[in-house]
Amino acid sequence: MRTRRLGRSDLDITRIGFGAWAIGGPWMFGWGPQDDADSMAAIRRALERGVNWIDTAPAYGLGHSETVVGRVLAELPHDARPYVFTKCSLVWDDAGKVTHTLRPDSIRREVEGSLRRLQVERIDLYQVHWPRWPSSPPGHDPGPLEDAWETLAALQREGKVRWIGASNFTVEDLERAEAIAPVISLQPPYSLVRREIEQDVLPWCQSHNLGVIVYSPMQSGLLSGKMTRERIAGLPEDDWRRRSRFFQEPMLTTAMELVERLRAIGQRHGGRSPGEIAIAWTLRHPAVTGAIVGARNPDQVDGIVGAADIDLSDEDVRELGG
């Protein structure tokens, strides 16, 4: 699988990385029930197919995603392990209530917890998950972003993390962080139905040589080609997508129409799935280093990794809206 250098780091990453959000299982933004054996088999298959990085976060399943990833890493010789990317700023209490903080003492506790669950001595990319969490109650003060970024820079100097990056940052957030210590990468949402970062974020990252690893390139499975209205209506009650605006009208009809265009283009590329074409569309942007793609079992991995090698034509891109 082709690789690209992640910004100003020394990490050459595959165009697709394994996204470990869904394998965390139940929490307030969970994807419904998940079998750990399927999760571990999916990670192993991704590595067999050439993927060389995994993106996770403590919040995914309240530590469970990192624990599952750590079990797979423990099976591998150190020189055969993929890069591991994780995050900080979302924490939870004994009752499982998730809150948002940027305070240094919390971040130091969080990194130690991640190192323990992942069973690694150093995290390859440590990211601030959210500068502001949309689910925080009105008036919540997580602390200054500058304090968080200074803490990540200190953790890098101490050798606990290799590189530091951001997730869900605006250009203003990136500028504030960059004034303290280099931001190696940004992890923003990006898909055919969520393109706002094209206006200012992607150009800024490109001009400042930041790596960009986009998440939800299939818009949480909506553009995979496997979603139907019936399947969406039958999603488990604890699947956060039931509440997502993209899975409701009018966005749902727009996405379903788009899937048919993706399907037609996929046929021109040798029978590729709509999901693979959707992922390839995000990778065609020159600012995008790689895409985070989730999978819950080995078959799903096999249905997406081929996207890394698809080169869309100008005609394909025009058909998809540019």
N, C-alpha and C positions, 0 to 999 in steps of 0.2 A: 504494500500500500504506500502511495506517495506521502511524503512528509513535507512540512514547512517549519521554518524556524519561528518560535513563539516570541515575537517582538525582539527585545534586546537581551533576551535570556540566552542560555546555551542549550535549550530544549528543542529538539527537532521532533515535532509531534505529527502523528498521522492525521489525515484530513478529517477523520471521524474518531471521536472518543466515546467510551462507554459511559452513558449517563445512569447514575445509580439512585435517582429520585424515587422511582416507583418501587424498587426492590426494598425500600425501607419499611413498607407495610403501613399499617394504620397510624395516622396522626391527623391533625386538623386539615392538612393538605395531602393526605394519602390517596392512593389510587385503588383502594379496596384491598381485599385479601391477597396475600402473596406467599408462595411457598419458598422457603429458603433454599431447598435443593434445586428448584428451578432457577433461582437467582444465581447461585454459584455455578450452575451449569452454563448459564448465559454468559457470565463473565469469562469462564474458561473458553467457551466457543469464540468470544470476541478476540481473546488473546491468540487463539489458534489461527484466526483469520487475519491477524496482523495488526490489530489495534494496539497501540502502545501507551494509552493513558486512560485513566478512570477519573471521572468527576463525581464527587459525592458532597455531603454536608452533614454535620451533626444533627440538624433538625429533621432530616429525612427518617421518619420512624423513631424520632427521639433517641438517636444513637444507633439504631438497628442497622441502617444502611452501612455505616462505617464498620460495624462489627462484622457484617457479612462479607464486605470487601476484605477486611483483615483476615478472615478465615481463608480466603482464596490466596491472598498474598503469602500467608504462612506456609502454604503448600509449595511455594516456588523458591528456587535458589535466588539469592539476592541479585545475581547478574541477569536473571530472567524476569524480574519484576517490572511491571509497567510503571510509568510515572503515576503518582497519586496526587490529585488536586482536591482540596476540601476548603471549608469556609468557617467563618465565625460571625457572630452578632445575634443569632437566634438561640435563645436558651429556654429551658423549661424547668418547672418546679416538680415536686414529688407527685402532684396531682396531674402532671402532664400539660399544664398550662404553658403555652409558648409566649415569650415576651422578647423584646428587642433591646439590645444594649450595645453601646460602643465604648464602654468603660474599660480602661486598661486591666484592672484586676480581674474582670470577667473574661476578657480575651486570653489572659494568661492561664486561667483555669480551663478555658475551652481548648486551647492548643494541647494542653497536657491530656485532656480527655480524648482528643482525636488521635494523638500519638499512641495512646494505650489501646484504643479500640482498633485502630488500623494495624497495630503491631509493627510499627516502623520507628526508626530513630530520627527521621527527618521527613517533613512533608515537602514535596517538590514544588507545589504552588499553593500558597495560603491566601485566601481571598476574603475581603469583607463582603458578606452575603448581601446585605442591604444597608445603604446609608440612611434610608428612612423606610420603615416597613409599613406597607399600606394597611396592614391589619392591626396596627397599633391603635389604642384608644385615643380620642381627641386630647391634645395637650400633653401626650406622653413625650418625655425628654430622654432620649437614649444616651445623651452626652455628645461632646463635640467630635466630629469626624476627624479632626486633626489629632486628637488624643489617640483614637484608634489607629490611625496610620503611623503615628510615631511608635506605637507599641508593636505593630507588625514589622517596622524597620528594625526595632530592637531585637525581635525574635529572629530576624534574618541574620543580624550580626552575631547573635548567640549560637547560630547553627541549628536551631530547631526547625526552621523553614528555609528552603533553598531560594525561592523567589516569592514576591508578593504581588497580588493582583486585586482587581475590583470586580464586583458584580452589581449590575443594576445601577451604575453610576451615570449621572448626567455629565456633560462637558464641564460644567462648573465644579462638580464634585471631583472630577479627574484633575482639574487645574489646582484645586486646593491640596489634593494629595501629592501631586507631582512637585509642588513647591517644597515638600518635606523630604520625599524620597521617591526614586523612580517607580512608576507604575508599569509593571511588565505586561499586563494584559487586562482586558475587560471581558466580562461575560454578560452580554445583554440578550434579551429575547429577540428573535428575528425569524420571520417566516413570511410566506406570500400574503398572509392576511394580517401581518403585524410588521409594518415596514417603517415605523417612525424614526428609527435610528439612522436611516439613510440621509436624513436632512442635515444633521450636524454631528452626531456621535461617530459614525463611521469615517467621515472625512477627517475629523479631528484625530482619531486613532491612526489613520493612515499617514497623516502629515507628521505625527509624533512618534511613529514606529512602535505603536502598541500592538501586541498581539490581540486578536479578537477570536474568542471561542463562543459561538452563539449557542443559545439553548432553545429548545422547543422548535426546531426547524420544521417539524411536521405538525406544529401547533397542538402538542400533547396528543398526537395520534389522529387528530381530526382530518389531516391530509394524507393519511396512510393508505387510503383506498379500501380500508377494511371497516370503516365506521359507516353505519347506516342509522337512519332515524330510530329504527327499532332497537338497535344495540345501544344507542345513546339513552333511549328511554328506559332501558333495562340495566343501566349502570348501577352498581351497588350504592346504597345510601351513603356509605363512607368514602365514595370516590368524589374528590373535590371538583371534578370536571362537570358534575351535575349543576354546579353553581357558576361555572365559567360563562362569561358573556359570549365567547366564541362558539359554545355549544348550544346557544339559544338564538332565536330569531332577532334581527334579520341576518346576523352573521352566519348562522347555520346554513341557510339556503345559498349564500354567497360561496361558502366553503364547498358545499356539495357540487355546485356548478364548476368550481375550480378543479375539483378532483377529476371530473370527466375530461377536462383539458390535459391534466397531468397524465391521465391514463392513455390518452391518444398519443402524447409525446413519448410516453414509455414504450408504446408499441413500435414507434419508429426507431427506438434504441434497443431493439432486440428483445422486447417483452419485459422491460423494467417496470417495476411497480410505481404507482402514483407517489408513494412515500419516498422512494429512491429519487425520483425526479424532483420532488419538493426539497429534499436535502441538497441535491446537486445544485438547485437554484440558489440556495444560500451560499454555497461554496464558490459560486461563479463570481461573487463580488470580490474585487482585488483586496479589500481591507480585511476580509475574513480569513483567518488562519485555519480554523477547523470548526466542526459542528459537534455538539454534544447530542448523542442519540441514545435514548433509553431503550432497553429491551428487558423483557421479563422471563424469557426462556430462549433456548438455543435457536429455535426456528425463527423467532423474531430477529435475532442477530443475522441469520443467513439472509433474511429478506431486506436488510438495510445496508450492510457493509459495502455492497457493490456501488453505492452512490458515490463513494470516494473516487471512483475511476470514470465517472460519466462526465463528458464534456458537452455541455449544451451549446447548440448553435445559436446564432443571433436570431434566427427565425423562431427557435424554441422560446427564447427569452421574450421576444415580442408577443408571442401567443399568450404568455403568462402575465403580460402587463408591464413588461420592461424590467 
